[in-house]
């Protein structure tokens, strides 16, 4: 499956319903983004069970701001609607493959328990 363009209208639905979703925040004027694009696209072709989304930060400035994007390219990884990976910078193919493997191998019951613990721990008692 090739990567899909995400917009403010499609981002949340894609992340919440997509299972494992990676999102590349990029811009046309960004040199590292252009170098990362073929690596990301190749990974999308190798992993048909994962959604690979792309957000053009120029066209979707409000979405990029809502995601706290301060540097591009930024890659985010979601599992079951939970952000489990975020890193700025273009990754070489072996590092991207490693990130994909680690995100897919996560024990989501454990991740959900950690998220719940953080939520309950941060609420005033």
N, C-alpha and C positions, 0 to 999 in steps of 0.2 A: 504494500500500500504506500503510495507516495504521500508526501506531507500535504497538509490541508491548511489553507489560510484561515486564521481565526480572527474574529472581530468581537467588539463589545457585545454584540447580540448572540454570538455562538460560543464564546469562551467558557462561560460558567457551565452551560449544558454539556459541552464536550468534556470538561474536566470531571464533572460529577458522574457522567454516564459512560465514560470511555474506558473504565478499568485502569490500565496503565497508559498514561498520557505524558508525552514530553512536549514542551513548548519552547521554541526558539524565538526569542525577542531580537529583532534585527532591524537594520535600516539600509536602504540602497546605497547611501554614501559611505558606509562603514566597511573599510578594507578587511578587517578580521572577520566580519560577518560574511563577506563574499567568499573568503577562503574556507569558512566553516560550512557554508551552504552545501557543497557537493558531498562532504563527509556526512552531514545530517541526512541528506537525500538518500545516500547509499544505505545508511542504517535503516531508513524508513522502508526501503525495498527489501531488506533482509528480515524485517520483523513485522510480518503482516498482522500479528496479534496485538500490536501496540499502535496507538494513535500518535502520529508525529504532527504537531501543529506548529504554525509559524505566525507570529504577530509582527506586522510592519509597524514599528514604533512611530513612524512619521504619520501614517494614516490613522493609527489608533493611539493617539497621545494620551487620552483619558484612561484607556486600558493599561497602558504602560505605567502611567502614574499610579493607578490603583494597585498595580503589582509591585510598586516600589522599585522600578527598573531605573538604576542610576548609571549603568554601564552596559554597553552592548558589544558583542552578543552576550546575552544571558540565557542560560539553559535552565529550565525548571522541569522537574519530574514529579508527577502526581500518581498516587495509587489510590483507587477508590475515593477520589475526591480530596485526598489529603496531600498537601505539599510535603514531599519527602526528600527532595534534592533541589538545590538552587546554587548556581555558580556562574559568575561572569567570566568571559573569556572563551576563545575558540579552542575546542578540544580536538586533539588529533584522533584519528579513527580508533586506535587501540584503547585510548582513555575513554572515549564515548562508549565503546563496546563494554568496557569494565563497568561504567556507570549503569548502563542498561541492565547488565547482569545482576548488579547489586540491588537495583530497584526492584527487579523482578523476583529476587530471592528474599525480599523482606517478609517477615512474619507479620502480617497486617493485624492480627489479633494483638500482638505485642505493641505495634505502633499505635493502634487505637487506645490501648490501655495507657500508654505514655501520654497521648494527647489528652485523655480524660484526666489523668493525674495533673498535668500542667494546668488545665482549666480549673480544676477544683482547688489546686494549690495557690492559684493566683487570685481567687475570689476572696474578698474580705470576710472574715469569720466573725 
